[in-house]
Amino acid sequence: MWTTGATVITDLIQLIYVSQPFGYDSATLAGILLDARNHNTRDGITGALVCRHDIYLQLLEGPADQVNAAYARILRDDRHVGIKELVRRDVTQRIFGDWAMLHDPEVSWIWSREDIADGQLDRATPADVVDVFTRLSAKVQTDAST
Ligand SMILES: Cc1cc2nc3c(=O)[nH]c(=O)nc-3n(C[C@H](O)[C@H](O)[C@H](O)COP(=O)(O)O)c2cc1C
C-alpha cells in the first residue's frame, strides 16, 4: 500500500533525467505539464520539471513500477530528444510530496547555458544533480511561508 505526501511507502524511488526540448514554446510546455500532472496524480508520482530552452531536467518520485512506466512513456515522447538518465535511487521519503509536477522555468539553475554547452552537467555527480532539486524544494517552501 502507498499514498503520496509524508507517508512512508516501501518501494519508493527517485529518478532524474536530462533531455533537450524539441519544439520548446509555451503551448508545448503547457501540454507536457497537463499530461504529467494528470498521469502523476493517477499514479502516485510527484516531482519537478526544471526547464529552459536548451534543457529539461526532471525528477520523478513514487512507487517503482509507476515511475518506471512513466519513464518508459517519457522516453518515447517526441517533444524532447537526447534523454539521459542521471540518477536512480531508492528513497524513504519524497522531496516534492505536495506536487504532481512542480514547474520551475529558471530559478534553480546552477549551470548557465554556456556551462551546459560545455558539458558541465555531464561531469556533475549524482549528489550535485539531487542538490538542484533539494534547493528548489527549499525555495518553494520558503516562498510559501512568506
Ligand atoms: C519533458 C517531459 C516531461 C514529462 N513528464 C511526465 C510525467 O511526469 N509523467 C507522465 O506521466 N508523463 C510525462 N510526460 C508525458 C509522457 O511523455 C506521455 O506523453 C504521457 O505520459 C502520456 O502517455 P500516453 O499517451 O502513452 O498515455 C512528459 C513528457 C515530457 C516531454
The ligand as an SDF file (V2000), in Angstrom:
LIG
                    3D

 31 33  0  0  0  0  0  0  0  0999 V2000
    9.8200   16.7670  -20.5450 C   0  0  0  0  0  0  0  0  0  0  0  0
    8.6450   15.8430  -20.3650 C   0  0  0  0  0  0  0  0  0  0  0  0
    8.2000   15.5280  -19.0870 C   0  0  0  0  0  0  0  0  0  0  0  0
    7.1270   14.6610  -18.8890 C   0  0  0  0  0  0  0  0  0  0  0  0
    6.7440   14.3180  -17.6260 N   0  0  0  0  0  0  0  0  0  0  0  0
    5.8050   13.3940  -17.4420 C   0  0  0  0  0  0  0  0  0  0  0  0
    5.4660   12.9390  -16.1350 C   0  0  0  0  0  0  0  0  0  0  0  0
    5.9860   13.4170  -15.1270 O   0  0  0  0  0  0  0  0  0  0  0  0
    4.5120   11.9690  -16.0160 N   0  0  0  0  0  0  0  0  0  0  0  0
    3.8890   11.4300  -17.0970 C   0  0  0  0  0  0  0  0  0  0  0  0
    3.0510   10.5390  -16.9260 O   0  0  0  0  0  0  0  0  0  0  0  0
    4.1470   11.8760  -18.3390 N   0  0  0  0  0  0  0  0  0  0  0  0
    5.0960   12.8310  -18.5350 C   0  0  0  0  0  0  0  0  0  0  0  0
    5.3700   13.2730  -19.7970 N   0  0  0  0  0  0  0  0  0  0  0  0
    4.4610   12.8740  -20.8900 C   0  0  0  0  0  0  0  0  0  0  0  0
    4.7300   11.4860  -21.4010 C   0  0  0  0  0  0  0  0  0  0  0  0
    5.8300   11.5010  -22.2700 O   0  0  0  0  0  0  0  0  0  0  0  0
    3.4750   10.9530  -22.1340 C   0  0  0  0  0  0  0  0  0  0  0  0
    3.1310   11.8310  -23.1630 O   0  0  0  0  0  0  0  0  0  0  0  0
    2.2980   10.8270  -21.1800 C   0  0  0  0  0  0  0  0  0  0  0  0
    2.6730   10.0810  -20.0540 O   0  0  0  0  0  0  0  0  0  0  0  0
    1.0880   10.1620  -21.8590 C   0  0  0  0  0  0  0  0  0  0  0  0
    1.4380    8.9170  -22.3700 O   0  0  0  0  0  0  0  0  0  0  0  0
    0.3660    8.0400  -23.1860 P   0  0  0  0  0  0  0  0  0  0  0  0
   -0.0730    8.8990  -24.3250 O   0  0  0  0  0  0  0  0  0  0  0  0
    1.1590    6.8220  -23.6250 O   0  0  0  0  0  0  0  0  0  0  0  0
   -0.7390    7.7450  -22.2270 O   0  0  0  0  0  0  0  0  0  0  0  0
    6.4550   14.1260  -20.0170 C   0  0  0  0  0  0  0  0  0  0  0  0
    6.8940   14.4520  -21.3030 C   0  0  0  0  0  0  0  0  0  0  0  0
    7.9670   15.2990  -21.4810 C   0  0  0  0  0  0  0  0  0  0  0  0
    8.4210   15.6430  -22.8800 C   0  0  0  0  0  0  0  0  0  0  0  0
  1  2  1  0
  2  3  1  0
  2 30  2  0
  3  4  2  0
  4  5  1  0
  4 28  1  0
  5  6  2  0
  6  7  1  0
  6 13  1  0
  7  8  2  0
  7  9  1  0
  9 10  1  0
 10 11  2  0
 10 12  1  0
 12 13  2  0
 13 14  1  0
 14 15  1  0
 14 28  1  0
 15 16  1  0
 16 17  1  0
 16 18  1  0
 18 19  1  0
 18 20  1  0
 20 21  1  0
 20 22  1  0
 22 23  1  0
 23 24  1  0
 24 25  2  0
 24 26  1  0
 24 27  1  0
 28 29  2  0
 29 30  1  0
 30 31  1  0
M  END
$$$$
